[in-house]
Amino acid sequence: MLVLASASPRRRELLTQAGFSFEVHPAHIPEDPYPNEDPIAYVVRLAREKAQAVFRELTSASPAANVLPPVKGTGFSPDVQSAKERGASQASEKLVSVKGTGFSPYINAMESTGALAPEGGFTEISPASANPAAPQAPSQPGRLTVLGADTTVTLDNHILGKPSDPADAARMLRLLSGRTHRVITGIAVVTAQSTEVAAEVTAVKFLTLSDEEIAAYVATGEPMDKAGAYAIQGRAARWIPRIEGDYFNVVGLPIALVSTLLESR
């Protein structure tokens, strides 16, 4: 059984579009970044914590299955250093992969200059069904797979999460105006056997926005629950002449990367 540890309607739509059958059980964890936390480390950590929290909830009736396995995979992981600095037990964690042309010093330079380089379905799991005694809890935890994801926008390596209010949304849009930024999504797939994590990075170019355009867009309410205060699949599409990387990553779920992780487990 596949469970999506997210309430995002966009992630539901993308998983359904890709033909996956799944249930939805949103995770409720603190989402504040650690001081000076690398953006990739941040989204990977949140994706992992969301998936692991839901895995624990759905397998709490089976103590043996509730012991989470270590994170597996090889590759560069800023999260390793962050964990070591915090003295966390996850200090040995590594990313399975970091994908996308956005992850490079070249993109960091682009952010500074504003240049840009050449049938499934889901079932909602209600809060009541999260009860360990509820019949929806998997009777065979070994077959449970939990998918966690978290997306953020970064500019000059600063994290731009969801705006706290309309003024904050306008502030973010002014920062993105006329610039190239990165959209980063961390992915975690948790099973009884392993926890695998990965990240996707996409570079997004914004046209220069007027104060009037920003005010009118914020007034629609669309920016309020979006990282970076915009939706590429919504009204903001008119201001995005090009991207470099995975479009679906900008929407909220890099479906090709997710499919690779799910199909290889």
C-alpha positions as MATLAB code, in Angstrom:
seq = 'MLVLASASPRRRELLTQAGFSFEVHPAHIPEDPYPNEDPIAYVVRLAREKAQAVFRELTSASPAANVLPPVKGTGFSPDVQSAKERGASQASEKLVSVKGTGFSPYINAMESTGALAPEGGFTEISPASANPAAPQAPSQPGRLTVLGADTTVTLDNHILGKPSDPADAARMLRLLSGRTHRVITGIAVVTAQSTEVAAEVTAVKFLTLSDEEIAAYVATGEPMDKAGAYAIQGRAARWIPRIEGDYFNVVGLPIALVSTLLESR';
ca = [
       0.000    0.000    0.000;
       1.308    3.423   -0.994;
       0.535    6.351    1.322;
       1.197    9.998    0.466;
       2.265   11.916    3.577;
       0.997   15.239    2.231;
      -2.268   17.168    2.007;
      -1.179   18.974   -1.164;
      -3.863   18.689   -3.868;
      -1.179   19.259   -6.501;
       0.812   16.224   -5.360;
      -2.353   14.140   -5.333;
      -3.132   15.185   -8.889;
       0.372   14.414  -10.160;
       0.476   10.967   -8.536;
      -2.965   10.178   -9.933;
      -1.939   11.441  -13.361;
       1.069    9.102  -13.276;
      -1.230    6.130  -12.616;
      -0.442    5.413   -8.969;
      -3.121    4.177   -6.559;
      -2.550    5.545   -3.075;
      -4.050    6.787    0.162;
      -3.488   10.190    1.735;
      -2.377   10.658    5.335;
      -0.977   14.167    5.906;
       1.923   14.554    8.293;
       1.901   17.261   10.940;
       5.436   18.241   11.912;
       7.272   21.538   12.514;
       8.550   22.910    9.208;
      10.916   25.649   10.360;
      14.455   25.406    8.951;
      17.407   25.030   11.295;
      19.738   28.047   11.565;
      21.904   28.250    8.429;
      20.425   24.990    7.111;
      21.231   24.296    3.461;
      18.036   24.433    1.339;
      18.547   20.939   -0.086;
      19.229   19.539    3.372;
      16.109   21.329    4.613;
      13.628   19.879    2.108;
      15.163   16.400    2.295;
      14.969   16.457    6.090;
      11.319   17.539    6.064;
      10.374   14.947    3.446;
      12.028   12.235    5.529;
      10.492   13.396    8.805;
       7.009   13.553    7.247;
       7.277   10.074    5.753;
       8.740    8.572    8.921;
       6.103   10.205   11.141;
       3.283    8.748    9.035;
       4.988    5.348    8.835;
       5.171    5.276   12.655;
       1.501    6.247   12.987;
       0.288    3.605   10.557;
       2.455    0.816   11.974;
       2.189    1.670   15.672;
       0.072   -1.452   16.246;
       3.116   -3.513   15.253;
       6.100   -2.564   17.484;
       8.588   -4.554   15.431;
       7.575   -2.775   12.245;
       7.673    0.588   13.986;
      11.471    0.553   14.206;
      12.573    2.664   11.264;
      15.484    1.423    9.157;
      18.556    3.562    8.490;
      18.578    5.834    5.463;
      20.247    4.212    2.475;
      21.873    5.523   -0.660;
      25.034    7.184   -1.829;
      25.804   10.619   -3.086;
      26.402   14.136   -1.887;
      24.260   15.186    1.050;
      24.497   18.569    2.784;
      22.262   16.981    5.427;
      25.177   14.868    6.638;
      27.096   17.892    7.816;
      23.980   19.461    9.307;
      23.265   16.296   11.287;
      26.838   16.090   12.521;
      26.737   19.681   13.686;
      23.527   18.955   15.620;
      24.903   15.714   17.009;
      21.920   13.919   15.521;
      21.715   10.172   15.116;
      21.154   10.619   11.368;
      24.714   11.838   10.826;
      25.455    8.906    8.538;
      22.584    9.677    6.172;
      23.258   10.233    2.494;
      21.105   11.233   -0.427;
      20.279    8.712   -3.085;
      20.668   11.522   -5.606;
      20.388   15.217   -6.256;
      18.957   15.718   -9.742;
      18.525   18.727  -11.938;
      20.765   21.298  -13.562;
      19.811   23.742  -10.844;
      22.159   22.072   -8.358;
      25.476   23.654   -9.262;
      27.644   26.719   -8.592;
      26.643   27.764  -12.126;
      23.024   28.148  -11.060;
      24.114   30.009   -7.932;
      25.853   32.468  -10.236;
      22.740   32.673  -12.423;
      20.682   33.590   -9.370;
      23.026   36.496   -8.698;
      23.041   37.784  -12.281;
      19.488   36.952  -13.308;
      20.750   34.990  -16.335;
      19.377   31.624  -17.378;
      21.461   28.910  -18.979;
      21.359   28.045  -22.524;
      -5.058    5.777  -14.335;
      -4.627    5.750  -10.535;
      -6.359    7.417   -7.624;
      -6.181    8.157   -3.941;
      -8.195    7.599   -0.793;
      -8.216   10.149    1.993;
      -7.278    8.699    5.386;
      -9.274   10.588    7.972;
      -7.779   11.534   11.371;
      -9.878    8.800   12.965;
      -8.366    6.173   10.712;
      -4.898    7.078   11.962;
      -5.839    5.353   15.209;
      -3.700    2.199   15.551;
      -6.843    0.153   16.172;
      -8.623    1.425   13.071;
      -9.200   -1.095   10.297;
      -7.424    1.123    7.753;
      -4.086    0.621    9.519;
      -2.092   -1.869    7.410;
      -2.344   -5.435    8.694;
       0.951   -6.195    6.933;
       3.317   -3.292    7.729;
       5.996   -4.912    5.575;
       3.944   -3.936    2.511;
       3.492   -0.304    3.532;
       5.307    2.394    1.538;
       5.086    6.025    2.653;
       6.023    8.861    0.307;
       7.035   12.190    1.822;
       7.809   15.384   -0.087;
       8.639   18.994    0.622;
       9.207   21.846   -1.821;
      10.846   25.202   -1.319;
      12.027   28.132   -3.414;
      15.509   29.577   -2.968;
      17.096   32.804   -4.108;
      20.760   33.510   -3.339;
      20.573   30.342   -1.200;
      17.884   31.880    1.016;
      14.769   29.793    1.618;
      11.433   31.274    0.539;
       8.685   29.123    2.007;
       4.946   29.743    2.042;
       4.090   33.393    2.721;
       2.719   34.211    6.147;
       0.381   36.941    4.865;
      -0.293   39.019    1.715;
       2.493   41.477    2.545;
       4.952   38.602    2.819;
       3.741   37.205   -0.519;
       4.314   40.595   -2.171;
       7.795   40.756   -0.640;
       8.722   37.352   -2.097;
       7.405   38.252   -5.549;
       9.437   41.462   -5.547;
      12.533   39.398   -4.741;
      11.828   36.948   -7.598;
      10.994   39.680  -10.121;
      13.459   39.713  -13.018;
      15.594   36.982  -11.455;
      16.306   33.286  -11.808;
      15.633   31.198   -8.718;
      15.714   27.528   -7.781;
      12.821   25.265   -6.852;
      13.937   22.295   -4.757;
      11.844   19.282   -3.768;
      13.024   16.684   -1.297;
      11.605   13.176   -1.631;
      11.588   10.336    0.919;
      10.305    6.792    0.453;
       9.959    4.840    3.709;
       9.297    1.112    3.967;
       9.920   -1.475    6.663;
      13.183   -2.310    4.904;
      14.663    1.082    4.042;
      14.355    4.849    3.877;
      15.524    6.401    0.629;
      15.834   10.129    0.034;
      16.543   12.247   -3.023;
      16.135   15.794   -4.297;
      15.224   17.509   -7.558;
      16.266   21.046   -8.496;
      14.805   23.258  -11.239;
      15.874   26.751  -12.311;
      12.994   29.162  -12.990;
      13.261   32.516  -14.775;
      10.845   35.321  -13.824;
      10.041   38.383  -15.900;
      10.191   41.787  -14.214;
       6.927   42.461  -12.378;
       5.357   45.830  -11.671;
       3.984   46.701   -8.249;
       0.516   46.711   -9.796;
       0.946   43.199  -11.190;
       2.191   41.913   -7.849;
      -0.694   43.529   -5.935;
      -3.280   42.144   -8.353;
      -1.798   38.641   -8.168;
      -1.634   38.633   -4.379;
      -5.283   39.781   -4.288;
      -6.322   36.555   -6.066;
      -5.153   34.538   -3.060;
      -3.260   32.093   -5.270;
       0.182   32.789   -3.739;
      -0.835   32.135   -0.144;
      -0.229   28.383    0.140;
       2.648   28.169   -2.351;
       6.377   28.119   -1.671;
       7.824   31.308   -3.121;
       4.308   32.797   -3.327;
       3.462   31.656   -6.855;
       2.005   28.762   -8.849;
       3.621   27.978  -12.199;
       0.461   26.082  -13.193;
      -1.680   29.103  -12.315;
      -1.768   32.804  -13.108;
       1.974   33.204  -12.578;
       2.605   31.191  -15.762;
       2.448   34.451  -17.756;
       5.636   35.651  -16.030;
       7.762   32.533  -16.510;
       9.334   32.491  -19.998;
      11.499   29.460  -19.351;
      12.674   26.886  -16.860;
      15.648   24.547  -16.786;
      14.793   21.160  -15.301;
      11.654   19.284  -14.297;
       8.415   21.272  -14.692;
       6.498   18.968  -12.343;
       9.094   19.659   -9.663;
       8.000   23.305   -9.747;
       4.362   22.243   -9.423;
       5.317   20.314   -6.275;
       6.339   16.736   -7.111;
       9.092   15.570   -9.508;
       7.051   12.647  -10.745;
       9.814   10.965  -12.787;
      12.138   10.906   -9.760;
       9.317    9.671   -7.525;
       8.446    6.932  -10.009;
      12.068    5.800  -10.142;
      12.275    5.535   -6.358;
       8.940    3.763   -6.006;
       9.535    1.301   -8.809;
      13.033    0.397   -7.609;
      12.074   -0.397   -4.030;
];
